[in-house]
Amino acid sequence: MSKPKIAVIIGSTRKARFADKPAAWLMEKVKDHPELDFELVDLRDYDLPFFDEAASNAWVPSQDPRAVRWQQKVAEFDGYLFVLAEYNHSMPASVKNAFDQDYVGWNRKPIGALAYGSMGGARSLEHLRNVAVELQMVPLRNAVHIGGSEFFKVWSGGQDEPISEIEGVLEGSLKGMLEELVWWTKATKAAREA
């Protein structure tokens, strides 16, 4: 039987984003995971318009082919991890818009994050979790946060060190998040397939 598929979604679409660095680190850490398969998904590759459909695709099929393409991608996965920036105490608009473009594909699947920013992306992650609940998702309790002095050590506007310089601080959180992700992915997948 194939392993459940998890999307690692890069949420920032800015040219100057930091997200590529932690995303590469995360993908390296999960590449040989014994229970889950991970795929990197970059919102930059989807050219999503701002949501402008007649209604949610829970009620009316989307008309814009870019939205439909995104919905097809979202539906491929059994769970999601966002590489999540914090902009002005919240998630990037690109992340909220990606949620708004689909409803059906997100339902009854787990969602977690590697969040970053001066406060570890905590406020952004709180908003992501609130939206996820409305989409009938299961927000994970555990998350990986890159914040404070660790963030400024690895951020390109700071010391620009490799993530390996701070991974000792991150590995416990990553282990906890992945254990929780495995449990919820198996539970929600079994329930969806019952």
Buried (B, 14 or more C-beta within 10 A) or exposed (E): EEBBBBBBBBBBBEEEBBBBBBBBBBBEBBEEBEEBBBEBBBBBEBEBEEBEBEEBBEEEEBEBEEBBBBBEBBEEBBBBBBBBBBBEEBBBEBBBBBBBBBBBBBBBBBBBBBBBBEBBBBBBBBBBBEBBEEBEBBBBEBBBBBBEEBBBBBBEEEEEBEBEEBBEBBEEBBEBBBEBBBBBBBEBBEEEEE
